[in-house]
Every structure is written in C-alpha cells, then in structure tokens.
Amino acid sequence: MDSYRSVDAWKIAHEASCLAYQGKARSIFDQLRRAALSVEANIVEGYALGTPALCGRHLRIAFGSAAEAECLIRVADELRYLPSDTCHELEALLGRAMQMLRRLLKNPPSIPTHDARRTTHVSGR
C-alpha cells in the first residue's frame, strides 16, 4: 500500500489543516497529546481485555492513533510550533511504535495478558 502522503486528498487536507491551525498551537498540542497517549492506552487496554479479538481491535486503534499523532507532528513542524529536532525524534518514536504494532497485528498474541508491573520509558533518558 502506498503512503498516505501520495494521496491527493491527503495533500489538500494537509494544506487545509496547516491553514486552520495557524496561530492555534495550543489546540494542536492538546490533540497531539491525546493521540500519543491513546497509542499507549489502547495497547494496555487491548492486553488487559485478554482475548485475541479485543486485543487486535485495540492494537488497530493504537496504530491509527500513532498515525494521527504523526500527522499532527508534521503540521506542528511545518508551522514551526516545535523545534525540528523534536519533531524528528517524535516521528522516529512513532514510526518505531507503528512498525512494532504492525508486527503485532500480523502475529497477535494467542493469549494476551495484562502485567501491571512498573516499567521505564524506552528512550533511556
């Protein structure tokens, strides 16, 4: 499947988004935060529900939220609401998450389990 970036409808919608969000940094950051948190929350919810079908459903929602966050980062970058290096780091993290989610969707866990032990974030900061 081609990238959404090659779709003319996306190009027009992206241009409209950039125009709509000019001077609206707070709004785009609020939506970006919700989308990014939704990725994590849906992975957890899918595993917590404990069935392969529900887990797969929530992994697909997480994937969609990651794509949404990637789109919002692109707008924030083009409007210079965030430093470019921050945008590139966020895009890289979301890209990795989307690759991992794609693999999980191709080979879902047979019996998802929810283990609530504390973990640290991946970036190692």
Wavefront OBJ file of the C-alpha trace (Angstrom):
o trace
v 0.000 0.000 0.000
v 1.281 3.448 -0.899
v 1.944 6.046 1.747
v -0.930 8.359 2.524
v 1.448 11.172 1.526
v 0.987 10.183 -2.123
v -2.806 10.635 -1.960
v -4.004 13.933 -3.426
v -6.892 14.125 -0.950
v -4.391 13.979 1.924
v -2.269 16.722 0.346
v -5.279 19.034 0.138
v -6.450 18.120 3.640
v -2.938 18.704 4.993
v -2.785 22.143 3.415
v -6.183 22.953 4.936
v -5.007 21.703 8.347
v -1.930 23.900 8.245
v -4.076 26.908 7.418
v -6.644 26.046 10.097
v -4.030 25.585 12.819
v -2.034 28.772 12.127
v -1.895 30.627 15.428
v -3.520 27.689 17.220
v -0.501 25.968 18.771
v -2.337 25.086 21.979
v -5.098 23.279 20.083
v -2.686 21.177 18.060
v -0.649 20.301 21.173
v -3.805 19.219 23.015
v -4.791 16.936 20.138
v -1.234 15.619 19.796
v -1.092 14.744 23.486
v -4.416 12.900 23.272
v -3.351 10.937 20.188
v 0.048 9.984 21.662
v -1.488 8.869 24.960
v -4.152 6.922 23.062
v -1.447 4.756 21.477
v -0.180 3.594 24.858
v -3.636 3.375 26.458
v -5.078 1.225 23.673
v -2.164 -1.207 23.778
v -2.682 -1.604 27.526
v -6.465 -1.886 27.188
v -6.173 -4.499 24.441
v -3.886 -6.678 26.529
v -5.974 -6.152 29.670
v -9.157 -7.383 27.969
v -7.456 -10.741 27.487
v -8.940 -12.006 24.222
v -7.133 -12.098 20.882
v -10.040 -10.366 19.082
v -10.278 -7.476 21.543
v -6.520 -7.162 21.729
v -6.317 -6.940 17.921
v -9.079 -4.329 17.837
v -7.256 -2.118 20.339
v -3.905 -2.622 18.602
v -5.528 -1.333 15.377
v -6.891 1.676 17.264
v -3.406 2.276 18.719
v -1.944 2.126 15.208
v -4.478 4.686 13.987
v -3.704 6.973 16.917
v 0.023 6.734 16.153
v -0.682 7.720 12.545
v -2.819 10.625 13.787
v -0.028 11.792 16.095
v 2.462 11.554 13.210
v 0.177 13.756 11.097
v -0.143 16.335 13.892
v 3.629 16.417 14.360
v 4.061 17.120 10.648
v 1.681 20.100 10.928
v 3.403 21.333 14.110
v 6.777 21.051 12.362
v 5.656 22.914 9.240
v 4.135 25.683 11.357
v 7.322 25.741 13.488
v 5.413 25.147 16.730
v 8.124 22.684 17.793
v 11.851 22.539 17.068
v 12.566 20.358 14.035
v 14.826 18.019 16.004
v 11.982 17.383 18.476
v 9.606 16.672 15.599
v 12.080 14.252 14.020
v 12.572 12.452 17.341
v 8.804 12.153 17.845
v 8.318 10.917 14.274
v 11.053 8.322 14.774
v 9.496 7.069 18.024
v 6.046 6.860 16.474
v 7.489 5.151 13.397
v 9.087 2.501 15.610
v 5.841 2.048 17.531
v 3.898 1.678 14.272
v 6.365 -0.934 12.966
v 6.032 -2.904 16.194
v 2.237 -2.605 16.136
v 2.193 -3.782 12.509
v 4.194 -6.874 13.539
v 1.861 -7.495 16.489
v -1.159 -7.224 14.205
v 0.359 -9.778 11.800
v 1.241 -12.145 14.669
v -1.100 -11.318 17.551
v -0.513 -12.807 20.985
v -2.521 -16.014 21.418
v -3.469 -15.156 24.993
v -2.812 -11.503 25.795
v -2.185 -10.820 29.452
v -2.036 -7.653 31.462
v 1.032 -7.372 33.692
v 0.865 -4.117 35.622
v 4.458 -4.040 36.850
v 6.090 -0.624 36.545
v 8.353 -0.031 33.565
v 10.571 2.827 32.499
v 10.323 4.586 29.174
v 12.292 3.210 26.241
v 14.423 6.196 25.265
v 16.692 5.738 28.270
v 16.737 9.354 29.357
l 1 2 3 4 5 6 7 8 9 10 11 12 13 14 15 16 17 18 19 20 21 22 23 24 25 26 27 28 29 30 31 32 33 34 35 36 37 38 39 40 41 42 43 44 45 46 47 48 49 50 51 52 53 54 55 56 57 58 59 60 61 62 63 64 65 66 67 68 69 70 71 72 73 74 75 76 77 78 79 80 81 82 83 84 85 86 87 88 89 90 91 92 93 94 95 96 97 98 99 100 101 102 103 104 105 106 107 108 109 110 111 112 113 114 115 116 117 118 119 120 121 122 123 124 125
